[in-house]
Amino acid sequence: MSKVEFKKVVVAYSGGLDTSVIIPWLKENYGCEVVAFVADVGQGEDELVGIEEKAIASGASECHVVDLKEELVADYIYPTLKTGALYEGKYLLGTSMARPIIAKAQVEVARKVGADALAHGCTGKGNDQVRFEGAFAALAPDLHVIAPWREWDLVSREECLDYLAERNIPCSASLTKIYSRDANSWHISTEGGVLESTWNAPNDDCWAWTIDPEKAPDAAEYVTLKVEKGAVVAVDGQAMTPYNTLVYLNDKGVKHGIGRIDIVENRLVGMKSRGCYETPGGTIMMEALRAVEQLVLDKTSFEFREELGLKASHLVYDGRWFTPLCRSILAASEELAQDVNGEVVIKLYKGQATATQKRSENSLYSEEFATFGEDDVYDQSHAGGFIRLYSLSSRIRALNEAKK
C-alpha cells in the first residue's frame, strides 16, 4: 500500500537498533528527508558518544542533540514530587516524567527545521506511544505522526540487523538483547529476560546501577537535605541546582542500594508488565519531602495532597501532562508546598532511606502541646463534647435502629 509522502520527518533517535532501522525505513517508505533528534535527559555519556555520527551513517540529513537535563529535573520531576505521585503505590514514574519534555523538544526541533511529520520508535504494546502522541496532539496537532512499529513487518532483531546489513548501514547492536532498558537522570528501568516470568526472582543482571543492599556498606551514611517550598535546594550544606542535587544523591544512594523496586504494573494499553526500577536519588528526595510535610501540613491538607498525588500519578503515567487537569493539580500542589520548608537528615543503610531527624519553622508539631502533661491550649475535659458531636450521626442511626 502506498504511503503519503512527507518532505521532512523528525525522528526521536536513541542510537539503538530500532531507531537506526527507522531512519532508512522512513526514507524508503515515505520518500522524505529524515532529521534525527536526540534528547540528553541524563541517560549517561556512554549513550551519547558518537551518536551524531551514527545518525548520519544511518541516513539522517542532520542530528540535533538537545540538553534537557536541568529542565527535566526542575520543571517536570520537582513539580511531580510536590504532588507526592507514586504510580500504584511504588513507581516513582522515572520513564513517564521524561516523555513530555522529550516530546516538547522534538516538536521544537521540528518547527526549527520546517518538518511536516514526527516519528518515534515506540512499540504498539507499550505506554510510550500514547505518551508521545498525546503530547504531540497537545503541542503540534498539525504535524503527522509516524509509528513504524505499528506499520512495518520487521518482527525480530535478526530481521532488523539484516535490514541494515543489506543497505550497508553500520550497527554495533548484537543479535541477542536480553533486557530492555530505559535510563535518565532520575531512574533506570530493566524489563525482559528472566523478568518475563513473575516466578523468577531478579538476578544481579536485572540491576544496572545500585549495589545489592546485602553487599552495601555495614556503616550507615547520613545526608542532610534542605527543603524550600517543597523542593530540595541544598544537600549537606551545599546549595545545588535541581539536576546537580539529583546527581549528588544518586551517587550516595547507589552505594547503599537505595531505590530498588520489582513491580508488576498495569500498563495504560491494558496489559500488565514487570520491571525492575532503580531510583536512588529520587527515593531519598521523596523521603525528605514527605518528612517535612508530616510536620507542616494539617490533617485535611495532607489528605488532599494524598488525593492530588494519586491523581497526578495516573495523569503522568498515562501521558496527560499537557492537559488542563494536570496543570490544575500541579498548581494546587504548588500552593500546598508554600510552607513545606525545613531540614531533614536521611539515614542510608542497606537499601533503606529513613528520615531520622526533621525540623521546620512552620511545624505544627509542638512538644509542649503533644505532651501528656499540663498545657495551656488543650483541656482534656473538652474532648467529651467534641466526641459526642463528632459521633452524633452514628448515635442517631443507632437510636433509629433500636426503634425498629
N, C-alpha and C positions, 0 to 999 in steps of 0.2 A: 504494500500500500504506500503510495507516495505521501510524503510529508510536506507540510508548509515550510517554505524556505524563509530563513531569517538572515538578516545582514550581519549581526554581531551578537554573540551569546557570551555572557559572563558566567563561568562555572566556578563553584566553590571547590577549590583544589587542595588536596592534602599531601600529594606526592606519593600516595599509596597506589596499589594495583588498580583498584576500581576507578579512581579519578584519572589515572594515566590512560586507561582504556576509553574513558568518556570523551576526552578531548578529540582523538581521531574519529571516534564514532559519531560525534556531533557534526564534524566537518563533512563526513561521508553521507550522513543521513539527512542533514538539514542544509547542506550547502552554505555553511556560514563560517565567518571568522570567529575564532574562539579566544577569549581573553581569560586567563587564569587569575583567580583571586584567592589569596592565602591569608587567613586570619591568624595572627600571632596572639593567642589567648593564654600564653604561658605554658604551652604543651612541652616545651623543652627545646634547647638549641639543637640537639641532635636531630629533631624532627624537621628543622628548618634549613639545615646546612645543604647548600646546593639545590634548594627547591626551585628557584627561578630557572636554573639550567635544565632541570628535569621537565618543567612545564614546557619550555621552549622545545626541548627534544621530543616531547610528545605531540607537538604540533600547535601549541598556543602561539599566538602572534605577539603576546606580551604577558607579563606576570606582575601583579600588584601584591606586594606583601604589606599588610596593614597592621601596625602595632596597636592592639586593643587591650593590653594587659591592665593598665591603670584604670581605664574606663570600665572594663568588665567588673573589677572589684568595687570601685567607687559608686558606679551608677546602677549596677544590677545585683551584685552579691550583697553589698551592705544594706540596700533598701529591703531586699528579701529577708535578710537576717532580722531586721527590725520587726517583721511580721511574725517571726518565730516559726516559719514554714518548715515542716517536716513531712514529706510525702509518705503516706501510710505509716506514719509514726517513727520512721527510721531514716529515710533517704534525704540527704541534705541537698538534693537537686543539682548536683555538680554538672551533669551534661545539660540539663534543662535550662539552667540560667545562662549558659553561654550561647544558646541558639539565637535569641533575639538580637544580641549585639552583632553576631556574625551575619545574620540576615540583613540587618540595617546597613552594615558596612558594605555588604555585597551590592545592595541597591545603590549605595552612594558611588561605588566604582562603576556600576552600570550607567548611571547618569553621567558620570565623568567622561566615559569613553563613547557614549552615544549608543549603547546596546539596546536592542529591542526584545531581548529574552534573557532569562536566567535559567541556570541548570544546577542541579545538586546530585550527589551520589548516594542518597538515602535509599534503602530498600523499601519495598512495598509492604513489609511486615512490621516496620518499626514506628516509633513515635516521632522521629526526627523529620520525616517527610511532612507531617502535619505541622510541626513547629516552624519549619522553614516556610512552607507555603502559606501558613496562616499569617506569618509576619509579612511575606511578600504581598499578600492580599491587602493588608492594612497600610503598607507603605508605598506600594507601586502596583496598583491594580491594573495598570495599563500594560505592564510587561508580561509577556507569555512565560510560562514555567515549563521546563522540560525535565522529566524524571526518567532517565534512561532505564533504571532498574524495572520500571513498570512497562517498558516498551521492548527492550531487546530480548534476544533469545539465548544470550550467554547465561549459562547456569552453573558454571564451576570455575574455580581458579585456573584449572588447566586450560579451559577454553579461553579465558581472558589472557593468559600468558601466550597461548598460540596466536591469538588475535594480534598482539603486539609484535610477536616474532615475525609473522607474515608481512608486517609493514616495516620491519627493521627499526622498531622503536625500542630503545634500551629500557630495561626494567630490572631492578635488583630484587624484586619480590621472589620468594621461594614458592615451590609448588604447594606446600602444605602450610597452613596457618592455623595453629592450634587454638589460639584465643583471639577474640575481637576486643580491642582496647580503644578507649577514648580518654584523652587527658587534656586538662587545662590547669591553670594555677590553683584552682580550688580542689580538684579531685582527679582520680583516675579510676576508670571502671574496667572490669575484666569479665567477659562473657564467653560462652562456648566451652569446648574441650570437656574436661571432666565435670564441669558445672552443669552440663545439659541434663544430667541425671540428678534429681534432688536427693537421691540416696547416697551420692558420692560426697564425702567431705572434701572441702577445698584443700589442695596441696600447696606446697611452698610456691609453686609456679603461678598460682592464682593471685598472689600478692606481689605487686610490682614496686611499691615504694617503701612501705613500712616494715620494720623488723618484726619478727614473730614476738608477741608480748612475752612469751615464756623465755625468750632469749634476750629480752631487753635488760638494761642495767638493773642491778639489785638495789641501787640507791635512787631514791626519788629525786626529781628535779622540780623546782618551783619557778613559775613565771608570774609576773605581776602585770596586769592589764589595766590601763586607764580607759574609762568609757565616758564619752560625752554625747548626749542626745542619742543614745542607742548605738553608737559607733565606737569601735576601738581606735583610739587616736595615739596611743603610746604603749610600748611594752618595755618592761624593765627600766623605766625611767627615760626612755628614748622615744621622742616623737618621730613617727614614720608616716609615709603615705599609706593608703589602704593596701596597695599591692605589696609594698615592702614589708608591711606588717604581716601580711599573709605568708610571704616567703620566709620571714623570720620564724613564725610559728610553725610552718610546715617543717622546717629544719629541726625544731625542737620535738615536734610530735612524731616524726618519722623514727627518731632514735628510741622512742619509748613505745612504739607500736600503737599509737593513738589513732582512732578514727576508722577502724575496720568494721564493715558490716557485710553479712552474707544474707541477701534478701531475695525473695520471690515476690515480684511486684506485678500489679495489674497495668498492662500497657493500655494506652488510650484506644488502640485499634481492637481491643477485645481479648487478646491472648495474654497469658502470663509469661514472664521471663525471669530468669535467675541471673544474678550478677554479684560479684564481689567488688565493693566500692571502698575506696580509701580516701578519707578527707581529714588528714591530721590537723592542719591549722584551723580549719573550719570547725572541727569538733571542740577545740579549745576556745575559740571565739564564742560559739553558741553557749557553752557552759558559763562563760564570764557574763554574757549579756543576760542570761536567764537569772543569774545570781543577783545582779543589780536590780532587775525587775522585781524579784522577791522582796527587796527592801522598799521599793519606791511605789509600786502600783497597788492601789487598794483592791479589794476583792472583786468588785464589779468591773473595774478597769482591766484587771488581769484576766477575768473571764472573757471579756470582749476581745482582748488581744489573742487569746487562745482561739476564738472563733475566726478572727482575721487570719491567723496562721494556718488553720485548716483550709479555709477557702483559698488563700494565696498558694498553698502547696499544689492544689489542683489546677489553678489558673496557670502557674508557671510550668508545671509538668505537661499540661495539655496545650501549651503553645499559645496562650492568650495574653501575652504580655502587653501587646499594643491594643488594649481594649479599655473602654471607659470604666468597667468594673475593676480591672486591675489597677488603674490609676487611682480610683477611689479608695481601694484597700490600702495602697501604698501611702496615700495621703493621710488616712486615718491612723495607720501605724506610726507615721512620722509625727503626728500630733501627740500620740501616746508616749512617744520616746523623748519628748522635750525635757522631761525631768529624770530620765534614765541616765544619771551621771553617777560615777563612783569609781571605786578601785577594787580589784579582785585579785586574790592570789590563787593560782591554779596549781594543783599538785599533779605532776605527770609520773605515772608509775604503772608499769606492766599493762599497758593497753587502756588505762583509765585516766581521764582528765576530770579532776574533782576540785570544786571550789572549796577551799579551806578557810579563807578569810575574805570578808567583804564589808565595805562601808560606803556610805553616800551621805552627802549633805542634805539630800532630800528624803532620807529614810523615814518611813512611818513607824519603824520599829523603835520602841523605847524600852530599855531595860527597867526604867522607873515604872512604866505603866504595865509591863508584862509580868512584873514580879507578883508573887503570891502574898507579899506583904502589903502594908498600907500605902495608898497613894491618893492624890488629890483629884483625879479625873474620873474615878470609877467607884461607885458604891455598889457592892455586891448585892445588896438588897433590891436594887433596881432591876436586876435580871429577871425576877419573877414576873413583873408586869410585862416586860418585853416578850418573854416566852409565851405568856398567856395570849397576847395579841398575835404573835407570830404563828401560833398553832390554832388560831381561832377557827379557821375553816375546817380543820380536822376535827375539832371539838363539835362543831355544828353538824358535820356529816355523821359523826358517831351518835349524836343525840337523835338525829332523824332515823338512823338505822334502828335504834332502840325502840322508837315509837312504832315502827313497823312490826 
